[in-house]
């Protein structure tokens, strides 16, 4: 019973983090702040959801597979965010310029 409660708490918190990340992507003013909102909250949401599913799966092969997926996500999500930021910088989008321009447009 405690494992089920803990699992559902983790799943609910993970869903909340993913939802907040989606709202952050829609509400933030520029690429860099959107990318930050998405990468941080979605990574935390994925961790919580996968750990919640691992609790439901118990000690089985599915848990090992979920742990491998979790490790893969923890390695690739920050790498993808870094690659996106690097590509934006190479394309000429500077964080201070975009922030200042977007702030002026939203006032």
C-alpha positions as CSV (number, residue, x, y, z in Angstrom):
1,X,0.0,0.0,0.0
2,X,2.8,2.4,0.9
3,X,4.6,1.6,-2.4
4,X,1.4,2.4,-4.3
5,X,0.9,5.7,-2.5
6,X,4.6,6.7,-3.1
7,X,4.4,5.7,-6.7
8,X,1.3,7.8,-7.3
9,X,2.8,10.8,-5.5
10,X,5.8,10.5,-7.8
11,X,3.7,10.1,-10.9
12,X,1.6,13.1,-9.9
13,X,4.6,15.3,-9.2
14,X,6.2,14.3,-12.4
15,X,3.1,15.2,-14.4
16,X,3.0,18.5,-12.6
17,X,6.6,19.3,-13.5
18,X,5.9,18.4,-17.2
19,X,2.9,20.6,-17.2
20,X,4.8,23.5,-15.6
21,X,7.5,23.0,-18.2
22,X,4.9,23.2,-21.0
23,X,3.4,26.4,-19.6
24,X,7.0,27.8,-19.2
25,X,7.7,27.2,-22.9
26,X,4.5,29.0,-23.8
27,X,5.0,31.9,-21.5
28,X,8.7,32.7,-21.5
29,X,9.8,35.6,-23.8
30,X,12.8,34.2,-25.7
31,X,14.6,31.0,-26.8
32,X,17.0,30.8,-23.9
33,X,14.4,31.2,-21.2
34,X,12.1,28.8,-23.0
35,X,14.9,26.3,-23.3
36,X,15.7,26.6,-19.6
37,X,12.1,26.1,-18.6
38,X,11.7,23.0,-20.8
39,X,15.0,21.3,-20.0
40,X,14.9,21.7,-16.2
41,X,11.3,20.8,-15.6
42,X,11.0,18.1,-18.2
43,X,14.1,16.4,-16.9
44,X,12.8,16.4,-13.3
45,X,9.3,15.4,-14.5
46,X,10.8,12.4,-16.4
47,X,12.9,11.4,-13.4
48,X,9.8,11.4,-11.1
49,X,7.6,9.6,-13.6
50,X,10.1,6.9,-14.4
51,X,10.9,6.3,-10.7
52,X,7.1,6.1,-10.0
53,X,6.7,3.5,-12.7
54,X,9.8,1.6,-11.3
55,X,8.1,1.4,-7.9
56,X,5.0,0.0,-9.6
57,X,7.0,-2.6,-11.6
58,X,8.8,-3.9,-8.5
59,X,12.0,-6.0,-8.8
60,X,11.7,-7.2,-12.4
61,X,13.3,-6.9,-15.8
62,X,11.1,-3.9,-16.5
63,X,12.7,-2.0,-13.7
64,X,16.1,-2.6,-15.2
65,X,14.9,-1.4,-18.5
66,X,13.4,1.7,-16.9
67,X,16.7,2.4,-15.1
68,X,18.5,2.2,-18.5
69,X,16.0,4.7,-20.0
70,X,16.4,7.0,-17.0
71,X,20.2,6.9,-17.4
72,X,19.8,7.6,-21.2
73,X,17.5,10.6,-20.5
74,X,19.8,12.0,-17.8
75,X,22.7,11.9,-20.4
76,X,20.8,13.2,-23.4
77,X,18.6,15.9,-22.1
78,X,21.3,18.3,-20.9
79,X,23.3,17.5,-24.0
80,X,20.4,18.4,-26.3
81,X,19.9,21.7,-24.4
82,X,23.5,22.5,-24.7
83,X,23.5,21.7,-28.4
84,X,20.4,23.9,-28.9
85,X,22.0,26.8,-27.1
86,X,25.3,26.5,-29.0
87,X,23.4,26.4,-32.3
88,X,21.5,29.5,-31.3
89,X,24.7,31.3,-30.4
90,X,26.3,30.3,-33.7
91,X,23.3,31.6,-35.6
92,X,23.9,35.0,-34.0
93,X,21.1,35.0,-31.3
94,X,22.7,36.5,-28.3
95,X,21.0,36.1,-24.9
96,X,21.3,39.8,-23.8
97,X,20.1,41.1,-27.2
98,X,17.1,38.8,-27.4
99,X,16.2,39.5,-23.8
100,X,16.3,43.2,-24.2
101,X,14.4,43.2,-27.4
102,X,11.7,40.9,-26.0
103,X,11.4,42.9,-22.8
104,X,10.8,46.1,-24.8
105,X,8.2,44.4,-27.0
106,X,6.3,43.0,-24.0
107,X,6.0,46.3,-22.1
